Amino acid sequence: MTAVVVRATPESVPQLVASATSLFAEDGGQRDPWMDVTWPRREGPGYYTDLVRGNDSLCLLAYPAADSTTAIGHLTGRIRQADPLRPAAVVGVLESMRVDASHRGVGVGTALAEEFFAWARQSGANQVSVTAYSANESAVSFYRGLGFTPFELTLHAPIGRSPDQPR
Ligand SMILES: CC(C)(COP(=O)(O)OP(=O)(O)OC[C@H]1O[C@@H](n2cnc3c(N)ncnc32)[C@H](O)[C@@H]1OP(=O)(O)O)[C@@H](O)C(=O)NCCC(=O)NCCS
């Protein structure tokens, strides 16, 4: 399937918010007991409006056809601020992406990612990075297929109450 991938505009921010809300529910909400799945609805309109308007950020929406009005996926990314420890590295960060379950496995995610790679290159990036839950095996397979390989590993250990315990 050839999806139509376009830059999001301030008017299409509600579509970004809707897709991010579904992503939080499906991904972080299932894998991180501390995740606030209400964040996109609460803070998303302001956050994504800033991202859409930013010079160093990218917000994409995928549609099944040019005349469609309902997005079937999104991707957001940004160019990371220079890191004094890695002064020559310019990193394009793939911050978030999702494709509607009914449109997965037919190339929509790849179309979004390729647009992100082109934008990151044009923006001067020489690396791209993405963070995924290690339990999200399908996303990790998807990213590996695009050429990403594991680089750093973040380890967590509980040292206090769990989120379902009373304070
Ligand atoms: C990850 C995701 C964005 C991929 O989008 P997609 O449109 O399904 O991806 P594509 O159709 O372009 O798949 C390209 C390749 O990725 C790999 N891939 C995609 N889904 C996969 C899965 N469920 N299991 C294993 N590999 C998978 C395959 O290698 C596929 O290549 P193929 O066409 O030769 O089979 C989508 O599955 C999704 O939205 N998942 C839920 C949200 C999520 O986890 N987002 C990422 C958070 S970090």
The ligand as an SDF file (V2000), in Angstrom:
LIG
                    3D

 48 50  0  0  0  0  0  0  0  0999 V2000
    5.8930   -0.4790   14.5140 C   0  0  0  0  0  0  0  0  0  0  0  0
    4.9000    0.0530   13.4660 C   0  0  0  0  0  0  0  0  0  0  0  0
    4.9560    1.5750   13.4380 C   0  0  0  0  0  0  0  0  0  0  0  0
    5.3060   -0.5040   12.0920 C   0  0  0  0  0  0  0  0  0  0  0  0
    4.4420    0.0380   11.1240 O   0  0  0  0  0  0  0  0  0  0  0  0
    3.9560   -0.8400    9.8640 P   0  0  0  0  0  0  0  0  0  0  0  0
    3.2100    0.0630    8.9520 O   0  0  0  0  0  0  0  0  0  0  0  0
    3.2240   -2.0360   10.3540 O   0  0  0  0  0  0  0  0  0  0  0  0
    5.3620   -1.2710    9.2530 O   0  0  0  0  0  0  0  0  0  0  0  0
    5.6560   -1.7710    7.7410 P   0  0  0  0  0  0  0  0  0  0  0  0
    4.4370   -2.3770    7.1390 O   0  0  0  0  0  0  0  0  0  0  0  0
    6.2920   -0.6510    6.9870 O   0  0  0  0  0  0  0  0  0  0  0  0
    6.7120   -2.9430    8.0510 O   0  0  0  0  0  0  0  0  0  0  0  0
    8.0320   -2.9190    7.5580 C   0  0  0  0  0  0  0  0  0  0  0  0
    8.8240   -4.0570    8.1340 C   0  0  0  0  0  0  0  0  0  0  0  0
    8.8300   -3.9960    9.5600 O   0  0  0  0  0  0  0  0  0  0  0  0
    8.8170   -5.2970   10.1200 C   0  0  0  0  0  0  0  0  0  0  0  0
    7.6360   -5.4540   10.9650 N   0  0  0  0  0  0  0  0  0  0  0  0
    6.5290   -4.6640   10.9700 C   0  0  0  0  0  0  0  0  0  0  0  0
    5.6450   -5.1180   11.8740 N   0  0  0  0  0  0  0  0  0  0  0  0
    6.2060   -6.2150   12.4300 C   0  0  0  0  0  0  0  0  0  0  0  0
    5.7770   -7.1400   13.4300 C   0  0  0  0  0  0  0  0  0  0  0  0
    4.5630   -7.0210   14.0240 N   0  0  0  0  0  0  0  0  0  0  0  0
    6.5930   -8.1470   13.7520 N   0  0  0  0  0  0  0  0  0  0  0  0
    7.7980   -8.2960   13.1510 C   0  0  0  0  0  0  0  0  0  0  0  0
    8.2490   -7.4550   12.2010 N   0  0  0  0  0  0  0  0  0  0  0  0
    7.4690   -6.4260   11.8550 C   0  0  0  0  0  0  0  0  0  0  0  0
    8.7950   -6.2530    8.9910 C   0  0  0  0  0  0  0  0  0  0  0  0
   10.1440   -6.6330    8.7530 O   0  0  0  0  0  0  0  0  0  0  0  0
    8.2880   -5.4510    7.8060 C   0  0  0  0  0  0  0  0  0  0  0  0
    8.8750   -5.9250    6.6560 O   0  0  0  0  0  0  0  0  0  0  0  0
    8.0280   -6.8540    5.6240 P   0  0  0  0  0  0  0  0  0  0  0  0
    7.1330   -5.8870    4.8960 O   0  0  0  0  0  0  0  0  0  0  0  0
    9.0810   -7.4430    4.7960 O   0  0  0  0  0  0  0  0  0  0  0  0
    7.2580   -7.8220    6.4440 O   0  0  0  0  0  0  0  0  0  0  0  0
    3.4500   -0.4440   13.7660 C   0  0  0  0  0  0  0  0  0  0  0  0
    3.4620   -1.8450   13.8840 O   0  0  0  0  0  0  0  0  0  0  0  0
    2.8350    0.1330   15.0110 C   0  0  0  0  0  0  0  0  0  0  0  0
    2.2250    1.2010   14.9580 O   0  0  0  0  0  0  0  0  0  0  0  0
    2.9540   -0.5440   16.1650 N   0  0  0  0  0  0  0  0  0  0  0  0
    2.3020   -0.1310   17.4020 C   0  0  0  0  0  0  0  0  0  0  0  0
    2.8510    1.1680   17.9460 C   0  0  0  0  0  0  0  0  0  0  0  0
    4.3290    1.0490   18.2260 C   0  0  0  0  0  0  0  0  0  0  0  0
    4.8010    0.0740   18.7830 O   0  0  0  0  0  0  0  0  0  0  0  0
    5.0470    2.1200   17.8370 N   0  0  0  0  0  0  0  0  0  0  0  0
    6.4780    2.1900   18.0420 C   0  0  0  0  0  0  0  0  0  0  0  0
    6.7530    2.7000   19.4240 C   0  0  0  0  0  0  0  0  0  0  0  0
    8.5120    2.7730   19.7460 S   0  0  0  0  0  0  0  0  0  0  0  0
  1  2  1  0
  2  3  1  0
  2  4  1  0
  2 36  1  0
  4  5  1  0
  5  6  1  0
  6  7  2  0
  6  8  1  0
  6  9  1  0
  9 10  1  0
 10 11  2  0
 10 12  1  0
 10 13  1  0
 13 14  1  0
 14 15  1  0
 15 16  1  0
 15 30  1  0
 16 17  1  0
 17 18  1  0
 17 28  1  0
 18 19  1  0
 18 27  1  0
 19 20  2  0
 20 21  1  0
 21 22  1  0
 21 27  2  0
 22 23  1  0
 22 24  2  0
 24 25  1  0
 25 26  2  0
 26 27  1  0
 28 29  1  0
 28 30  1  0
 30 31  1  0
 31 32  1  0
 32 33  2  0
 32 34  1  0
 32 35  1  0
 36 37  1  0
 36 38  1  0
 38 39  2  0
 38 40  1  0
 40 41  1  0
 41 42  1  0
 42 43  1  0
 43 44  2  0
 43 45  1  0
 45 46  1  0
 46 47  1  0
 47 48  1  0
M  END
$$$$
